[in-house]
């Protein structure tokens, strides 16, 4: 049987009555964006993260732009970002009028480290934008200490990090603010797109609301959709058990793949503070990655390369701030991951048999390679 990379058919079917009731309520409402359901979603996010404020908007990408603008980031500023991430991490900095400065990532967590950031700070550095990828956070205490010592804003692209904590503090709350994404494939995903800014700073929250509403000097105008809020409130009812199901699936992958030659299963990186991980993506590093992906596709297994090119390797950023060709920085950890990292199907609708089918196909591929 084919194994999709992502689907939510079963989850939505189980919440159909609640979801239908919420959507039917919109028929008589004059508000389609930024209404009562959006306010309820913001309250739900604030409750789950412990944040004092949650500001919803149209997408995680828009939330990141609005956060940067509300934090005062603009022309002349440099923002340190990981070179291995989704493109929006850097493009949002550009949208805010600032310059992204790329830094290599830790090979195990795929995140920024305090040492790598410290080496990239200049007199123009205004902020550090940390990204939490796949299943664990960056080690935040050293990064927070560094930013405090250097007088830098600490911001978090915590789009993938709902439910992730360190030292009891939820992702997005270690600095001035962070963002969450509710894109359909995310751990808590809608049917379309939505994003939320989380912050404990009331002034930043007020400015973010003005940006999102198009009422500030630097408007972004990205109000959240009532329909997506209804879907997300329905799915919030099952979020905790879905997070647990993701953990079970990841453990099953580990058990089946850790002994396969050519496969490097995800690493669990320790941080200074105890942490809670959430399995958004099961990302393995694989020899002959692209050949394996094609083989799996033939077997009906869908996969996703995260990320086949570093952000600095994107044409629009090639040579950006790098000087002559012989002086351009290299990013060995990110470049290595870009050739080997592959996301395998991982979502609550999966069965144990689905995982076994994926793992059997991977085992068959490497067994053939060895013969």
C-alpha positions in Angstrom: 0.0 0.0 0.0 1.2 3.5 -0.7 2.5 5.6 2.3 1.7 9.2 1.9 4.2 11.8 3.3 1.4 13.5 5.1 -2.4 13.2 5.4 -5.0 14.0 8.1 -8.1 12.2 6.8 -8.6 10.1 9.9 -8.1 12.9 12.4 -10.5 15.2 10.6 -13.1 12.5 10.3 -13.0 12.0 14.1 -13.6 15.7 14.7 -16.1 16.2 11.9 -19.1 17.0 14.2 -17.2 19.6 16.2 -15.7 21.1 13.1 -18.9 21.2 11.2 -20.6 23.0 14.1 -17.9 25.6 14.3 -17.9 26.2 10.5 -21.7 26.4 10.4 -21.5 29.1 13.0 -19.6 31.3 10.5 -22.6 31.4 8.1 -24.3 34.0 10.3 -21.2 35.8 11.3 -20.3 39.0 9.4 -16.6 38.4 10.3 -14.4 36.2 8.2 -11.0 37.3 9.6 -9.7 38.3 13.0 -13.0 37.6 14.8 -14.1 35.7 17.9 -12.6 32.3 16.8 -9.2 33.9 16.2 -9.4 35.4 19.7 -10.2 31.9 21.0 -7.2 30.5 19.1 -4.9 33.1 20.6 -6.1 32.3 24.1 -5.5 28.6 23.4 -2.0 29.3 22.2 -1.2 31.5 25.1 -2.5 28.8 27.5 -0.5 26.1 25.9 2.8 28.1 25.7 2.5 30.1 28.8 3.0 33.3 26.8 1.5 36.5 28.1 0.4 37.4 24.6 -0.5 35.6 21.3 -1.1 37.5 18.1 -2.5 35.5 15.2 -2.0 36.2 11.5 -2.3 34.6 8.1 0.8 32.3 8.2 4.0 31.5 10.0 6.0 33.4 7.4 3.8 36.5 7.9 4.1 36.1 11.7 7.9 36.2 11.4 7.9 39.3 9.2 5.5 41.0 11.7 7.6 40.0 14.6 10.7 41.5 13.0 9.0 44.7 12.2 7.4 45.0 15.6 10.8 44.4 17.2 12.2 47.4 15.3 14.3 45.4 12.8 14.9 47.3 9.6 17.3 48.8 7.1 21.0 48.9 8.2 20.5 46.0 10.6 22.1 42.6 10.4 20.2 39.5 11.7 22.2 36.3 12.3 20.3 33.3 11.0 21.1 29.6 10.4 22.1 28.8 6.9 20.2 25.5 7.1 16.5 26.2 7.4 13.3 26.9 5.5 13.8 29.8 3.0 11.4 32.1 4.9 13.9 32.3 7.9 16.1 34.5 5.7 13.5 36.0 3.3 11.6 37.5 6.2 14.6 39.4 7.3 14.9 40.8 3.8 11.2 41.7 3.8 11.9 43.7 7.0 14.6 45.6 5.2 17.5 44.0 7.1 20.4 41.8 6.0 20.6 38.1 6.9 24.0 36.9 8.0 24.3 33.2 7.6 25.9 30.9 10.2 26.6 27.2 10.0 24.6 24.9 12.3 25.4 22.2 14.9 25.6 18.8 13.0 23.3 17.0 15.5 20.6 19.6 16.3 20.8 21.5 13.0 20.6 24.7 15.2 22.6 27.7 15.9 25.1 27.5 18.8 26.4 30.4 21.0 29.9 29.9 19.7 28.9 30.1 16.0 26.8 33.2 16.6 29.5 34.9 18.6 31.9 34.6 15.7 29.4 36.3 13.4 28.5 39.4 15.5 29.5 42.8 14.0 28.8 46.4 14.9 25.7 46.1 12.7 24.2 43.0 14.3 20.8 43.9 15.8 19.3 40.4 16.4 19.8 36.7 16.4 17.0 34.6 14.9 17.2 31.1 16.3 15.4 28.2 14.5 14.2 25.0 16.2 14.1 22.3 13.6 12.5 18.8 13.3 12.3 17.4 16.8 14.3 19.5 19.2 15.2 23.1 20.2 18.5 24.9 20.0 20.4 25.1 23.3 18.8 28.3 24.4 20.5 29.3 27.7 24.0 29.9 26.1 22.3 31.8 23.3 20.2 33.9 25.7 23.3 34.7 27.7 25.3 35.8 24.7 22.5 38.1 23.4 22.1 39.6 26.9 25.9 40.3 27.1 26.1 41.7 23.5 22.9 43.7 23.7 21.2 41.8 20.9 17.6 41.0 20.4 16.9 37.2 20.6 14.1 36.1 18.4 12.8 32.6 17.6 11.6 31.0 14.5 9.8 28.4 16.5 7.4 27.5 13.6 7.9 23.8 14.1 8.2 23.8 17.9 4.7 23.6 19.4 5.0 21.6 22.6 8.8 21.9 22.8 10.3 23.3 26.0 13.6 23.8 27.8 13.7 24.3 31.6 9.9 24.4 31.5 9.9 27.4 29.2 8.1 26.9 25.8 9.9 27.6 22.6 9.4 31.2 21.5 9.6 32.7 25.0 13.4 32.9 25.6 13.8 36.3 24.0 11.7 39.2 22.8 9.3 36.8 21.0 8.8 33.9 18.6 6.4 32.5 16.1 4.4 29.3 15.6 3.2 28.0 12.3 0.0 26.1 11.7 0.7 25.1 8.1 -1.2 21.8 7.4 1.9 19.5 7.8 2.8 21.1 11.2 2.3 19.2 14.5 -0.8 21.4 15.1 -1.9 22.1 11.5 -4.9 23.7 9.9 -6.5 23.0 6.5 -4.9 26.1 5.1 -2.3 28.4 6.7 -2.1 30.4 9.9 0.6 31.7 12.2 0.9 33.1 15.7 3.4 35.4 17.4 4.1 34.6 21.1 5.7 37.1 23.4 5.7 38.1 27.1 6.3 41.8 26.1 3.1 43.7 26.0 4.6 46.6 24.0 5.9 44.2 21.3 2.5 42.5 21.2 0.7 45.8 20.7 3.1 46.7 17.9 2.7 43.3 16.3 -1.1 43.7 16.3 -0.8 47.0 14.6 1.5 45.6 11.9 -0.8 42.6 11.3 -3.8 44.9 11.0 -2.0 47.2 8.6 -2.3 50.0 11.1 1.4 50.7 11.7 4.1 52.8 9.9 5.5 49.5 8.6 2.3 47.5 7.9 2.2 43.9 6.8 -1.6 43.4 6.9 -2.0 39.7 7.5 -5.0 39.0 9.6 -5.9 35.4 10.5 -8.8 33.5 9.0 -11.8 32.5 11.1 -12.1 29.3 9.2 -8.5 28.2 10.0 -9.1 29.2 13.6 -12.2 26.9 13.7 -10.1 24.0 12.3 -7.3 24.6 14.7 -9.5 24.8 17.8 -11.1 21.5 16.7 -7.6 19.9 16.3 -6.4 21.3 19.7 -8.7 18.7 21.3 -6.5 15.9 20.1 -3.1 17.7 20.0 -1.6 16.0 23.1 -2.4 12.5 22.1 -1.2 13.2 18.5 2.2 14.4 19.9 2.4 11.2 21.9 1.6 9.2 18.7 4.4 11.0 16.9 6.8 9.9 19.6 5.7 6.3 19.3 6.1 6.4 15.5 9.6 7.9 15.8 10.6 5.3 18.3 9.5 2.6 15.9 11.5 4.1 13.1 14.6 4.2 15.4 14.1 0.5 16.4 13.9 -0.6 12.7 16.5 1.7 11.2 19.3 2.2 13.7 21.2 -0.9 12.7 20.8 -0.4 8.9 24.2 0.4 7.3 24.0 3.7 5.4 21.3 5.2 7.7 22.0 7.7 10.5 18.9 8.1 12.6 18.1 11.4 14.3 20.4 12.5 17.2 19.1 13.8 20.5 21.2 16.7 21.5 21.5 17.6 25.2 20.9 21.2 26.3 21.9 23.0 29.4 18.3 22.8 30.6 16.1 19.7 30.6 14.0 19.7 27.5 10.8 18.2 26.0 11.1 17.2 22.4 8.2 16.9 19.9 8.6 14.9 16.7 7.5 17.2 13.9 9.6 15.5 11.3 11.6 12.2 11.4 14.8 13.3 9.6 17.4 10.7 8.9 20.8 11.2 7.2 21.1 8.7 4.4 23.9 7.6 2.0 22.7 7.8 -1.7 19.9 10.0 -0.5 18.5 11.0 -3.8 18.7 7.5 -5.2 17.0 6.1 -2.1 14.2 8.7 -2.5 13.6 7.6 -6.1 13.5 4.0 -5.0 11.0 4.7 -2.2 8.8 6.6 -4.6 8.7 3.5 -6.9 7.6 1.6 -3.8 4.8 4.1 -3.1 6.6 5.8 -0.2 6.6 9.6 -0.3 9.5 11.5 1.2 10.8 15.1 1.5 14.3 16.4 1.4 15.0 18.9 4.2 16.7 20.9 2.7 18.3 20.0 -0.6 20.1 23.4 -0.7 21.4 25.7 2.0 19.8 29.2 2.1 23.1 30.7 1.1 23.1 28.4 -1.9 19.8 29.8 -3.2 20.4 31.9 -6.3 18.9 35.1 -4.7 21.5 34.8 -1.9 24.5 33.5 -3.8 27.4 35.7 -3.0 25.3 37.9 -0.6 27.7 39.7 1.7 30.4 37.2 0.9 33.0 39.2 -1.1 35.1 37.5 -3.8 34.6 33.9 -4.6 37.7 32.7 -2.8 36.6 34.4 0.4 33.0 33.2 0.5 32.2 31.4 3.8 31.7 27.7 3.8 29.1 25.9 5.9 30.3 22.3 6.1 27.7 21.0 8.5 24.8 22.5 6.6 26.2 21.5 3.2 26.7 17.9 4.4 23.1 17.7 5.7 21.8 19.2 2.5 23.1 16.2 0.5 21.9 13.5 3.0 18.9 14.6 5.1 15.6 13.1 4.2 12.2 13.4 6.0 10.3 10.1 6.2 6.5 10.0 6.7 5.5 10.9 10.2 2.0 11.9 11.2 -0.6 10.7 13.6 -2.7 9.0 10.9 0.1 6.6 10.2 -0.2 3.0 11.4 2.6 0.8 12.7 2.3 -1.2 9.5 3.0 2.0 7.5 6.3 2.6 9.4 7.2 -1.1 8.9 6.6 -0.8 5.2 8.8 2.3 4.9 11.6 0.7 6.9 11.4 -2.5 4.9 11.8 -0.6 1.7 14.8 1.3 3.1 16.4 -2.0 4.3 15.8 -3.6 0.9 17.6 -0.6 -0.8 20.7 -0.8 1.3 20.8 -4.6 1.2 20.8 -4.4 -2.6 23.6 -1.8 -2.5 25.7 -4.1 -0.3 25.4 -7.1 -2.8 
